[in-house]
C-alpha cells in the first residue's frame, strides 16, 4: 500500500470526551467578540463542561442561560448578558420537544415530524434564522449552545442560516448512554423516565441511528431502547418495528420478544403475540 494514498486523519480514532472538552476550552480562550460554538452532549455532561471551562478560564466573564421551558424567542433573554464574554445556553431542546408534541397533536405522522424538512420549522429556530445579524451586531459574546444530538440535527436542517455561522462543533459523549447499552439496568432506566425525557431520548436515538455508522451490537441496543420508549408512549406499531430491528441482530433476547408480544396484544394482533411470547 502506498503511504501517500492513505488518509491518516480518517484512520485516527475519534477524540475522547476529555480531548473534545479541551478543544472547546481552547476555542473559548481564543474567542474575541461574537462567536457561535455548538456542543453535543447530555445535560449531565454539559454541566461538567461548564464547570471545567470556568475552572480553566477564571479570567473570562462566563454566564449560563438555562431554559427550563419552551421559548419562541432567545434575543430578549440574551440582552441581559451583554456584559459577559461567554454565554452558555442550555435547555433549548425544550422548545423543540414542544414543537414535536404540537405537530403530533395536529395529526402529523412520524415521517413528517422527523424528516427535518422545511415543511415545518420550530418558532425558536425561525427566530434565530431571522435575527442572526442582530445577534452578531449587538452581542459581542461567545455563545456556547449545549444540545443533545437531535437538537443539533434541527439546527443543521432547519436553522442553517444561523448554524452556518458557527466557529466549531464539539461532540462530548455521555458515559450514561454508553452504560445503558451494556447494563442490565436498561429496563429500569427506561421506566424511570418522565414523559418529556422519554420524547427527548427517542429523538436522540433516532438521530444516532440515522447519522452514525454504528456496529451491529450498538444498533441492536439503540433499537431496543427506542422500542421500550415507544412502548411507554403507546406508539405500539412503531415500537414493534424497533423491536424487529433489534431482534434481527440479537434474536436470543427473550425479554424483548415478550415485551414485543405485549405491544401486539395492545394492537389486537393476538396470534402474532402468541408467536412472539413463544420465542
N, C-alpha and C positions, 0 to 999 in steps of 0.2 A: 504494500500500500504506500502510495506517495504521501509523505507527511504534509506536502504543500496543499493537498486536496482535502485535508481533514479540517472540519470546523471545530476548533478546540473549544470555543465557548459553548457550542451545542452539546458537547460531551461532558461539560463540567456539571457536578451535582448542583441542585438548586441551593441558594443561600439559606442558611439556618435562620430561625427567628431572631437570634441574637445578632447575626450579621445584618439582617434587614433593619432591625432597630437601630443599629449603629449607623447604617447608611442614612436612615431618616434623621438621626441626630446631626450628622454631618451636613445634610441638606438644610436643616433649620439653622444651624450655626452660620452657614454662608448666606442665608437669606437676608435680603435688604428690600424693604418695600413690599408691594403686592406680589403674592405668590400663592399658587394652589398646589397642595400636596394631598394625595389620597392614600389611605392606609386600609387594607383589607384585613379585618381581624374581628374576633368575637368581643363582646363587651368586656369580659374579664381581662382579656389580653390588652384591650385598649386602655384600661385603667393602669395597667403595668407600664405601658408605653408612656403615658402622661407622666407618671411618677419618675420614670427613668430619664425622660427629657428634662424635667425640672431639676433633677439631681445633677445631670451632666452640664446643664446650661443655666447656672444660677444668675448669670448676668442678664439674661433675657427676661423681658416682661411677658409672662405667659398667663393666659386665662383659658377657662374652659366654659363653653356654652353647651349645656346639657338640655336636650329637647325631650321632655317626658311625655309629650302628646303630639298628635298630628298638627302640623303647621302648614299654612299655604304660602307664607312669605318669610324670608330669612333676613332681608335687608333691615327692617326696623329693629330686629333683635341685635344685629351686629353693630348697629350705630352706637350702642352703649359701650363698646370696647375699642373705640378709636385710639385710646391712649396706650394700647398694648402693642407688642411686636409680634406675638404669636397667639393665634386663637384656635384651640382645638374645638371641633364641633362634633358632637356625638348624639345619637338618637334620631337622626333624620329618617331612619328606616321606619319610624312610626307613621310618618306621612305616606310612605309607600304601601305599608300594610293597610292603612285606612283606604287608600285608593283601590287596592286589591279587593277588599271587602265590599266597597261601594259598587264596583263593577260586577262582582258576583251577584249582588242583590238585584242589579239591573238586568240580570239574565245572561251576562257574557259567559261563554263556555271557557273551559280551561285553556284551549288552544289560543283563543283570542286574548286572554289575560296574560299568558306567558310568552306571547310571540315577540314582545319587545318591539312592536311596530309603531308607526306614527298614528295608528288607529285611535290611540288614546295616550295622553301624556299627563302624569300627575301634576297637580297645580303647583306644587313646590318646585318641580323641575322646569315647568314653563316660566315660572318667576325667575329662576336662576338664569335660564337662557336669555330672557329679555333684559335682565338687569346686570349682565356681566360687565359692561362698560362702566356702570355706576359703581360696582364693587371695586373695579380697578382704579377708578379716578378718585374715589372718596375714602377708601380704606387701605392705607399702606401697610397691610398686615400680611403675615404668612399664615394662610388658612390651612389647617390640617383636618381633613374630614376622616373620621373613624367610622368605617362602614363594613357591614357583612358582605359576603360575596354577591348576593342577589342585588344589593343596592348599587354596587359597582357596575353591574350589568345594566341597571337602569340608567346610570349616568352615561355609559358608553353609547347606548342605543337611543335614549330618549332625551338626553341633555348634552348633545355633542358640542354645541357652541360654547358652553361653559367648560365642559370636561377637556376640550382640546387646548385650553389654556393651561393645563396642568404642567407643573415642573417635574413631577415624579409620582410614581405609584408604587407602593411597597406592600408586600404580602407577608403578613405575620400570622403564622398558623396558630391554631388554638390547641393546646395539649388536651383539652376536654374532648374535642372532636376525635382526636386520634384514639383516646381511651375508649370512647363509645364503640369504635369499630371492633375492638378486640375484647371488650368487657362483657361478662355475663350479666352486668347490671343494665344493659341496654333497655330491657323492658321496663325496669323500674324508672329509668330516666325518662322514657317517653311518657309514661303515665303520670309523672310528676309535673309535667309542663302545663302552664296555663294556656288558654286558647290562643292568645296573641303570640306567645312564644312558639307554639306549635306551627302557626302560619309562617313565622319567620324561618323556622327550621326547614319547613317544606320548600320554601323558596331557595334557601341556601343549598339544599341537597340537589334541587333541580339544576341550579347553576353549576354545581360541581360536576354533575353527570354530563352536562352539555358541553362544558368548556375545558375540562381537564382530561388528559389521556391517563386513565386510571387502570391499574392492574385489575384483573377479573375479581379477585377476592374483595378488593375495595368497592368495586361496582356492586357486588352482591350485598355487602354490608350497608352501603348507602341506600340501595333499593329497598332493603328490609326496613331500615329506619323510616324511609319515606312511606312505605306501606303501613307501618304501625301508626304513623302520624295521620295519614289519610283516613285510616280506620276510625280514629278518635274524632275526626272531623265529619264522620258519617258520609264520607265520599267513597262508598264501598266499591264501585266499579273501578275507580282509579287505583284504589288500594290493591285490588286483585291483580291489576296489570303490573304493579310494582312487586307484589309477591311473586308473580310468574317470572319476572326478570331475575329476581334474587334466587329463586329455586332452580332456575335453569342452570345457574352456576354452582349452587350448593343444594343439590336435591335431597340431601340427608338431614335437613333442618326440620325435624318433626314438629317442633313447636310452631314454626312458620306455616307448615301445612295445616295445622289445627286452626290457627287464627284465620288463615285464608278461608277455611271452611265456615267460620262464623260469619265472615263477610258474605259468602254465598247464601247462607241462610237468611241474612238480612235482605237479600235481593230475591228471596223466594225461589232460589235455584237449589232445591233440596237434594236432588240426585247427584249433582256435581259436588255439593257439600259433603255428602257421604264418601264420595271417592277421595276427596281431599283429606277427610278425617282418617281414612284407611291407609294413607301413605306412611 
